[in-house]
């Protein structure tokens, strides 16, 4: 039985990095010895290719109706737009200021938040994108740690662009445990509470926490902090695709969060493997393990994640909100019938 009337994976990467040729250039031919940070160091310079055949296979396999495509770490806005145009009933896309990031990495332009926002504004004006993400734009050439005031002022400028175009933004939280995600890139990643200020200042802009505080590992510290922020602000939502079942209940039992603040999204395509530790809690969870090297197969995160959702003993109407209803409402995605989801016009 299908788990919901309509199912949207709100966090998908339909592109994959062609890393093999670049590693061969540097003499790294034994893929078993290549670490995640080796990949992270070259990822922004790599060519990405269309990986939608595998994505469409998994969507059919698990009865997922639609995906929200994220550009990240060198992935192309243009390729995502092409996928949306080829499969308009399957995909919608978010946008990031990739052109500026590419030029900055090549030394052809200076990265500033103003220039990044100009690029976002230009792309959003085409009507081809439904939001900003993955995460908030940040300077890929930066070498020093952000101060909170400096970074918050950057986030405010992004919020102004989102407010102008009436689209949601994504704030990244958590770490897959393989790459080094640092304060130099996304300091707000480790401080969901920073979002309280921009949520209060821009109450009409929906903010979705990428991963809801859980991108990898077994520690729930950031999850609990993200839940608290969502409970305190009507415009803050939690993406939940890498939650194990008990983490869903942590959010659902808060009356100021509940099913209406949760959006299912798996990070499909990020190739974060699922770890199994029999007899431990949680017994399964997503995490990259550095000593094991890169995962080369297409990790089946949709199957694992939907299994966690299937264990929830909640009403089907609440399940439908988590699996699609909230995303339809927040991202303003058309649905052919009215009154099929609670809280959706």
NORCOR-V882000 format. One record per residue. N is the residue number from 1. SS is DSSP state (helix for helix, strand for strand, loop for the rest). PHI is phi in whole degrees, -180 to 180 (none if undefined). Layout:
n = [N & N]
ss = [SS & SS]
phi = [PHI & PHI]
This chain:
n = [1 & 2 & 3 & 4 & 5 & 6 & 7 & 8 & 9 & 10 & 11 & 12 & 13 & 14 & 15 & 16 & 17 & 18 & 19 & 20 & 21 & 22 & 23 & 24 & 25 & 26 & 27 & 28 & 29 & 30 & 31 & 32 & 33 & 34 & 35 & 36 & 37 & 38 & 39 & 40 & 41 & 42 & 43 & 44 & 45 & 46 & 47 & 48 & 49 & 50 & 51 & 52 & 53 & 54 & 55 & 56 & 57 & 58 & 59 & 60 & 61 & 62 & 63 & 64 & 65 & 66 & 67 & 68 & 69 & 70 & 71 & 72 & 73 & 74 & 75 & 76 & 77 & 78 & 79 & 80 & 81 & 82 & 83 & 84 & 85 & 86 & 87 & 88 & 89 & 90 & 91 & 92 & 93 & 94 & 95 & 96 & 97 & 98 & 99 & 100 & 101 & 102 & 103 & 104 & 105 & 106 & 107 & 108 & 109 & 110 & 111 & 112 & 113 & 114 & 115 & 116 & 117 & 118 & 119 & 120 & 121 & 122 & 123 & 124 & 125 & 126 & 127 & 128 & 129 & 130 & 131 & 132 & 133 & 134 & 135 & 136 & 137 & 138 & 139 & 140 & 141 & 142 & 143 & 144 & 145 & 146 & 147 & 148 & 149 & 150 & 151 & 152 & 153 & 154 & 155 & 156 & 157 & 158 & 159 & 160 & 161 & 162 & 163 & 164 & 165 & 166 & 167 & 168 & 169 & 170 & 171 & 172 & 173 & 174 & 175 & 176 & 177 & 178 & 179 & 180 & 181 & 182 & 183 & 184 & 185 & 186 & 187 & 188 & 189 & 190 & 191 & 192 & 193 & 194 & 195 & 196 & 197 & 198 & 199 & 200 & 201 & 202 & 203 & 204 & 205 & 206 & 207 & 208 & 209 & 210 & 211 & 212 & 213 & 214 & 215 & 216 & 217 & 218 & 219 & 220 & 221 & 222 & 223 & 224 & 225 & 226 & 227 & 228 & 229 & 230 & 231 & 232 & 233 & 234 & 235 & 236 & 237 & 238 & 239 & 240 & 241 & 242 & 243 & 244 & 245 & 246 & 247 & 248 & 249 & 250 & 251 & 252 & 253 & 254 & 255 & 256 & 257 & 258 & 259 & 260 & 261 & 262 & 263 & 264 & 265 & 266 & 267 & 268 & 269 & 270 & 271 & 272 & 273 & 274 & 275 & 276 & 277 & 278 & 279 & 280 & 281 & 282 & 283 & 284 & 285 & 286 & 287 & 288 & 289 & 290 & 291 & 292 & 293 & 294 & 295 & 296 & 297 & 298 & 299 & 300 & 301 & 302 & 303 & 304 & 305 & 306 & 307 & 308 & 309 & 310 & 311 & 312 & 313 & 314 & 315 & 316 & 317 & 318 & 319 & 320 & 321 & 322 & 323 & 324 & 325 & 326 & 327 & 328 & 329 & 330 & 331 & 332 & 333 & 334 & 335 & 336 & 337 & 338 & 339 & 340 & 341 & 342 & 343 & 344 & 345]
ss = [loop & loop & loop & loop & loop & loop & loop & strand & strand & strand & strand & strand & loop & loop & strand & strand & strand & loop & loop & helix & helix & helix & helix & helix & helix & loop & loop & loop & loop & loop & helix & helix & helix & loop & loop & helix & helix & helix & helix & helix & helix & helix & helix & helix & helix & loop & loop & strand & strand & strand & loop & helix & helix & helix & helix & helix & helix & helix & helix & helix & helix & loop & loop & loop & loop & strand & strand & strand & strand & loop & loop & loop & loop & loop & loop & loop & helix & helix & helix & helix & helix & helix & helix & helix & helix & helix & loop & loop & loop & loop & strand & strand & strand & strand & strand & loop & loop & helix & helix & helix & helix & helix & helix & helix & helix & loop & loop & loop & loop & loop & loop & loop & helix & helix & helix & helix & helix & helix & helix & helix & helix & helix & helix & helix & loop & loop & loop & loop & loop & loop & strand & strand & loop & loop & loop & loop & loop & loop & loop & loop & loop & loop & loop & loop & loop & loop & loop & helix & helix & helix & helix & helix & helix & helix & helix & helix & helix & helix & helix & helix & helix & helix & helix & helix & helix & loop & loop & strand & strand & strand & strand & strand & loop & loop & loop & loop & loop & loop & loop & loop & loop & loop & helix & helix & helix & helix & helix & helix & helix & helix & loop & helix & helix & helix & helix & helix & helix & helix & helix & helix & helix & loop & loop & loop & loop & loop & strand & strand & strand & strand & helix & helix & helix & loop & loop & loop & loop & loop & loop & loop & helix & helix & helix & helix & helix & helix & helix & helix & helix & helix & helix & helix & loop & loop & loop & strand & strand & strand & strand & loop & loop & loop & loop & loop & helix & helix & helix & helix & helix & helix & helix & helix & loop & loop & loop & loop & loop & loop & helix & helix & helix & strand & strand & loop & loop & loop & loop & strand & loop & loop & loop & loop & loop & strand & strand & strand & loop & loop & loop & loop & loop & loop & loop & strand & strand & strand & loop & loop & loop & helix & helix & helix & loop & loop & loop & loop & loop & loop & loop & loop & helix & helix & helix & helix & helix & helix & helix & helix & helix & helix & loop & loop & loop & loop & loop & helix & helix & helix & helix & helix & helix & helix & helix & helix & helix & helix & helix & helix & helix & helix & loop & loop & loop & loop & loop & loop & loop & loop & loop & loop & loop & loop & loop & loop & loop]
phi = [none & -65 & -75 & -152 & -61 & -148 & -129 & -122 & -86 & -86 & -145 & -137 & -113 & -88 & -115 & -132 & -87 & -87 & -90 & -54 & -60 & -69 & -65 & -63 & -61 & -91 & 85 & -94 & -105 & -91 & -62 & -68 & -98 & -81 & -97 & -60 & -71 & -63 & -69 & -60 & -69 & -115 & -59 & -70 & -98 & -86 & -82 & -102 & -128 & -70 & -110 & -71 & -61 & -67 & -62 & -64 & -62 & -65 & -60 & -67 & -60 & -106 & 59 & -91 & -83 & -152 & -133 & -99 & -85 & -110 & -87 & -163 & 52 & 91 & -75 & -91 & -63 & -64 & -66 & -66 & -62 & -60 & -66 & -62 & -70 & -77 & -131 & -64 & -90 & -110 & -132 & -129 & -134 & -97 & -129 & -135 & -80 & -71 & -58 & -64 & -59 & -62 & -66 & -65 & -65 & -89 & 78 & -93 & -157 & -91 & -80 & -133 & -66 & -65 & -67 & -62 & -69 & -62 & -67 & -59 & -60 & -64 & -68 & -66 & -67 & -75 & 77 & -93 & -127 & -108 & 178 & -111 & 164 & -78 & 68 & -88 & -59 & -147 & -75 & -73 & -102 & -68 & -115 & -115 & -73 & -67 & -87 & -63 & -62 & -62 & -70 & -63 & -66 & -65 & -61 & -62 & -66 & -67 & -62 & -66 & -66 & -63 & -64 & -59 & -96 & 56 & -127 & -76 & -121 & -117 & -115 & -76 & -139 & 92 & -141 & -72 & 82 & -105 & -75 & -88 & -89 & -115 & -67 & -69 & -98 & -134 & -61 & -66 & -55 & -100 & -138 & -53 & -64 & -59 & -69 & -55 & -66 & -71 & -64 & -74 & -77 & -127 & -67 & -92 & -106 & -66 & -121 & -112 & -76 & -55 & 72 & 55 & 95 & -130 & -100 & -176 & 91 & -125 & -96 & -102 & -56 & -71 & -62 & -64 & -67 & -64 & -61 & -61 & -66 & -62 & -67 & -95 & -136 & -64 & -97 & -110 & -125 & -118 & -82 & -124 & -63 & -103 & -74 & -83 & -53 & -64 & -69 & -57 & -64 & -58 & -77 & -67 & -81 & -86 & -65 & -93 & -116 & 67 & -65 & -73 & -111 & -109 & -132 & -74 & -166 & -101 & 66 & -55 & 96 & -79 & 58 & -89 & -74 & -92 & -94 & -119 & -130 & -57 & 84 & -95 & -127 & -73 & -77 & -133 & -163 & -88 & -170 & -80 & -114 & -56 & -69 & -88 & 76 & -70 & -82 & -106 & -91 & -82 & -61 & -90 & -79 & -62 & -62 & -63 & -67 & -66 & -65 & -65 & -66 & -63 & -79 & -72 & -97 & -132 & -65 & -66 & -63 & -69 & -59 & -64 & -64 & -64 & -80 & -163 & -56 & -67 & -66 & -58 & -71 & -71 & -91 & 56 & -91 & -67 & -132 & -69 & -124 & -96 & 60 & -96 & -133 & -59 & 71 & -108 & -63]
